[in-house]
Amino acid sequence: MELGQRLVTHGAKVTFVNTETTQRVITNNWLEIDKDCKELMQMVSIPDGLEPWEDRNNFDKLLPAMRKRIPSELEQLIEIINKQEDNKITCLIVDFWLAWALHVTKKMEIRRAIFFPASTATLATVMSIPRLIDDGFIDNNGIPRTSEMIRLTKAMPPIKPKNLVWACVGDSSNIKDHFHNHVEIVEAATMTEWTICNSAVELEPAAFNMFPKVLSVGPLLASNRLANQAGHFWEEDSTCIPWLDQQPACSVIYIAFGSITNINQTQFEDLALGLELANRPFLWVVRQGLTKEPTVAYPDGYMDRVGSRGKIVSWAPQQKVLAHPSVACFMSHCGWNSTLEGVTNGRPFLCWPYFADQFHNETYICDIWKTGLRMKEDEAGIITRERIKSKVEQLLSDKTFKSNAMGIKEKVESSVKKGGLSHNNLTIFLDWIHGKDADNKDHQV
């Protein structure tokens, strides 16, 4: 949605297509956005192929259903829009993971582009599937054959075969299905005229060197709207901002693990007690579903002991939180959006990845950018309260992490400003959308 809004501000008319289920969730938590965006960015939805009562978190059912249903629905939608003579679709931009949707443009005069929302290193790994097979890291069904670390180039983050994006979904049958879905996505991606990525060359030079045709246009953030993001899966609790206003500068630990991460009750309690032992102010996002239990259970007497030193919310306006001067560090699952939001605000990280590309991002943070620390598990698979306390103290006592984080922030800020590489790339992409003979007519994306 940030990409859509950026296109709107540069004169494109945008129709944003969600599944019906996602559309309902987002519109329920919709925030006021720029007036021009409201006029030009139309929100529409199509079915995902599942019945209303079926679980959208069950990717084994969701992905095949979407693959079967969405192309025909999307084609019908474009045909309906194109009946309006002055409102025809001239370009289709699809999320990489839905690249097969590009097939609907075969019989239409529509430009094609792919948007990759994760790191370029992750894209490089997926696009290198034939090489991973040839080098013996995976078999022809995507199943890991070794525990040896994968490193596509010396300067790129290594990854364990078991953490490949298709290999972290359960048993070998599931891995096989997801892998062949990825193979189909990669094949469909060859139809595109452009691939743009929500990243910056300054963050991932080696990955962009591997795939020089991928265009960096990020980070795409809501900074131009004072961090008022458009589109939320959860209702934000804005009371955390006045609470942050009352805290000393660079004192608060911010903890948030994204939309789908979950931890068991034992780990939840150790995290709670670790934050207590750290003896610093903390802002903790405890959303519904963070633990597998129906209700969250804090340690006995916990709330009384931490008192006003701890602020717990169900969801936070994260970009505003990370931009706040009282925040000292970010304990994160290392999803790419969260990673970019932390990077652009110069925040050191405590890394707690959950699955897939989050391990790529952890390696960037800890080994390449050197702006954070890993939260290592013990033999029982738990990050203990003592380890949490120790890592907080280590991160915040060593000024090198903050210094490195500020250096990365400055590079990224320069890239998205006028004259910077990401800014220039976005301008090139917009010129292509409008066409070389672009006049003052609106173009529909």
N, C-alpha and C positions, 0 to 999 in steps of 0.2 A: 504493500500500500504506500510505503514511502517512495518507491520508484514511481508509482502512478501519480502521486502528488507532485513529484519533481517534474514529470512530463507535463502535467497540467499548467504549472507555473511558467512553462516555456511554450505555451500555445497549443498543445495537443488536447484533443477531446478524448477522454478515457472512459471506456466501459470496463469496470472491474468485475470479473466473474468469480463468484464463490460457489461452493456447494450449498445446498439449501440449509443444511444443518449448521455449517460454519457461519453462514449469513445471519441466521437467527441469533447466534451467540454474540457476534460482533455488533449487530445493530442494537441489541439489548444493552450493550456497554459503550455505545457510541458517544464520542465527545464532539463538542462544537469545533468545526474546522474552518479554514479560510473560506470566505464567501465565494471567491472565484472557483475554488476546488468543488464547492457544493454545486455550482452551476455546470461545471464541465466534467466532473467525475461521477459517472452513473454507476450505481451498485446494483448488480443483478445476480440471480442464482439459478443453478440447474441441479437436478437430482444427482446423487452420487451412486445410485444403483442398489443401495441397501434399503431394507424396510425401516420405518421410523423407530421401531423398538430395538433394532440391532446395534451392537457395540461398535462405534467408530474407532475405538482404540485397538480393535482386533484387525491388524493390518493384513493378516492372511485372508480375511474376507473382504476388507475394504478395497484393497488395491485391485484385485481382479474385477470387482464390481464396478469400480470407477473406469477401468480400462474398457469394459464392455459397454457401459452406458454413456459416458461423457462425450465421446466423439460425435455421436449422432445428435445429442442435445446441443452441443456447441455449434455444430453445422446449422441446425435449425435456427438457433439464436442469431447467428451471423446473417442468415438469409432474411430473417425478419427485419433486422436493423438495416440491411442493405436495400430494402424496399423504399427506404426514405432517401430520396435522390441526393440530398445535401448532407447526408449523415452516414455515408458508406464506410465500412471498416477498410482501412488501407494497410494495417499492420497488425499481426498477431504476436504478442509476446507471451510465452508460456514458461512456467516454472520448469526447471530442468527435469524434475522427477515426473512431470507429466508431458515429456517431450513427444510422446506418441500422438498428442493432440495436434501436432503440426500436420498430420496427414489430411486434416480437413481442408487445408489450404491448397491441395493439389489441383483442384478444379476451379479455384478462385484466384483472381488477381490480387493477392494479398502478400505483403512482405512478411518475412518470418524471422523471429528472434527468440533466443532463449535467455532467460534470467536465472543465474545460479545464485541461490541465497546463502550458501555456506562458503567456507574458505576455498580459495583456488587450489590449495593443496589437496583438499578432498575431491574436487573436480578432477585434478590430475591423476589421483589414484583410481577413480572410476574409469577415466578414459584410458588408463594403462592396463586394463583387464587382460588383453592378449599377452602383454609382457609379463604380467604376474603369473600367468599359466606357463609360459615358456621358461620362466626362471624357477619354476617349481614351488612357488609360494602357495598356490591354490590348484585344485584339479579343475577339470572341465565343467564341474557343477558349482564352482566357487567355494568348495569346502577347503579350509586350510590344511596344508600338508606338512607344515613345519611351524615351529614357534619362533623361528629366526625373524628378527626385525626387518621390515621392509623399508628401504630407503631409496627412493627414485633418483635422487641426486644427493650429494654430500650436504648441501645447504638446506634441504627440505626436511621437515620433521619426520622422524621414523615412526612406524606404526606396527603394532603386533597384528599378524594375520587374523587373529580372533576378533580384533576390533574394526575390521573392515565393515563398511556400512551395511553390507548385506549379510555379514557373518555373525551378527550379534542378536539374532532373532530366535534362537532356540536350537532345536535338533537339526540333523542333517537334511531332513525333508524340507523344513522351512527355509533353511539356508539355500537349498537348491532352487526352490521356487522364487525366492527373492533375488537370487543371483541372475537367473534367466530373465527376470523382469528388468534388472539393471542392464543386461546385454541388449534387450529390446530398446530400452531408453537410449543407450549409447548409439545404436543404429539409427534411431529416429532423429537423434541430435545432429546427424550429418546433413539433414535437410535444411538446417538453419543457415541464414545469411550472416547472422551475428550471434555471438555469445557474450553477454555482459555479466559481470560478477560484482557482488556487493563486497568489494575489497579494495585495497590500495596496493600499488606496486611497492610502495615503501614498506608495507607490512610483509609482503611475500615475494620478493624479487625472484627467487629461484623457481617458484611455481609459474610465474608469468613468463619467465625465460623458457620454460618447457613448452608452454602453450602461448606463443606470442600473439596469436589471433584472438585470444580472450581479452576482452576490454574491461579494465578496471574502472568502475564508476562510483566507488564507495569511499568511506562508509556513508550509506544512505540513512540519515537520522533526522529527527524532527527538530534540529537545532534552530531552523529558520522559523519555527512556530513556538519558540521558547519551550521546547521539549514536550509539547502537547501532541502525543502520538495519536494517530487515527487507527482505530481498529484494535479492540482488546478482547481477549477471551475471558477475562475476569474483571469484576468491578474494582476499581482502584480505591484504596483508603487513603485519602489525602491528608488525614490527621497526622501522618508521620512527618510532614514538612514543618508544621509549627513545632513539633517535638524536636526535630533536627535543629531548628533555630535556637533552641535552648542549650544545645550541647557545645562544648569547646571545639575549636578548630582542629581538624585532623584527629579526632578522638573516637569516632564511631565505627564499629565493625558492621558492615552491611552483609546480610546473608540472604541469598535467594537462589533457588535451584530450578527456575523455569516452570514450564506448564505441565510437564509429564513425568518428571523425576519422582520416584518414591523410594522411601527408606523404611526399614523395619522399626519396630518399637524400641528395641534395644539400642539401635543406632541413634534414634531420635532422642532418647534420654541422655545418651553420652554427649550428643551435640549440645543439648540444653545445659548440661552440667559443665561442659567445656567452656561455654560462653560465660557461665557464672564464675568459673575459676579464673578466666582471663581478666576479670575485674575491670572491664571497660564498658562504656555505653555500647549497646548493640541494637540494631534494627533488623528484625528477623521476619521474613515472609513465610508464614505457615499457611499455605493454601489448602483448600479441600483436596484430599487425595495424596498429600505429601507422605502420609503413612498409610499402610494397607488396612489399618483398623478403621472402623466406622467413625470413631471420634478420637481426637488427639488427647493423649494422656501425658501431662507433664509430671515430673518427679514431685513427690509430696512436699508441700510448702514452697515450691519453686517460685511462684509469683510473689509471695510475700518477701522472699529473700532478695530477689533481684529488684523488686520495687520499680521505681521510675527509671532506673538505669537501663532497663530493657523495654523496648517498644516492639510489640508483636502485632502484625497486620496480616490480613488474608491475601492482599495483593498491593503492590506499591507502584507509584508512578516512577518507574525505575530510572529513566533518563534524568528526571528532576532530582532524584535521590543522589545519583552518582555525580551530578554537577554541584551538589551542595558542599560548601567548604568544611562542614563538620565531619564528612565521611573520610575515614583513614584508609580503608581497604575493602575489598569485595571478595567475599567467600562465595564461589560460584560453581555451577555445574559445567561452565565453560561452553555453553551453546554459543554459536557464532554471533548472534545478535547481542547477547550479553557481553561477549568478549569485546566486540566493537564498541559497545557503550562504555565499558570500563576503560578501554584504551583511549578513547577520545576525551575522557575526563582525567587521564593521568593517574588512574588508580592501580595500586599494587593488588595482586590476586592471591587468594588461597584457593587452590584448584581441587575440585571435587567432581570429576567427570562421571557421567552415568553410563553412556553408551556411544558407540559409533564415532562420528567426527569430533565429538567433545575431547577425545584423547589426542587427536591431531592438535586441537587448539591448546590443550594443556602443554604439549611439547613446545609449541610456539612460545607460550607465556614463560615457561620455566627454563627452557634450554636455549632458545634462539633470541627472544627479546630480553630475557632475564628480568622479568617484571613480577615474578611470583614464585610460590612454593607449592609443592605437591602435598596433599593430605594423605599420607600413607596408612594403609590398613594394617592391623596386626594379624596374627596367624588365624584368628577366628573370623577375619573379614570385617572387623570393626575399626573405625577410626576413634580411638579412645578419647575420653575427656582430657586426660593428661597430654596426649599428643596434640589435641586442638589448642590447649593453652600454650604449649611449647611453640607451636607453629605461629600463633598470633604474636607471641613475644619476639620470635626470631624475625618475622617479616617487618614488624614495626620498629624494631631496634636497629635494623640495618638500613641506613639511609640510601644505600645503593639501589634498592628496589624502587623507591620513590623517584630517585634521580633518573633511572632508566625509563620509568613509566612516563615521566614528563618529557624526556627526549623523544619517545615514540609519539606522544601526543602532538608535539610540535610538528613532526614530519607529516602526520596524517592531516592535521589542520591545514598545512600548506598545500596538500594535494587537492583538497576539496574547495579551496578558495580560487577565485578567478586567477587564471594563469597556471594553476596547479595541474598535475597530470590527470587526476580523476575528473576534475572540472572540465578540462579540455576534451577528455574522452566522452563525457556525457554530452558535450556540445556537438561532437562529431556524430554521435549516435542520433541525436535529435535532428541534425541536418539530414541524415539518412531517412529518418521517419518522414520528414516533411518532403523529401524528394529534392533532387538537384534543381528542379525547376519550381521549387516551392514558392507560392505566392502568399497572399494573406488569408487563404482559405483555411478553415480548421481541418485538422486531420484526426481521424478516429482510430484509437488503439484499443 
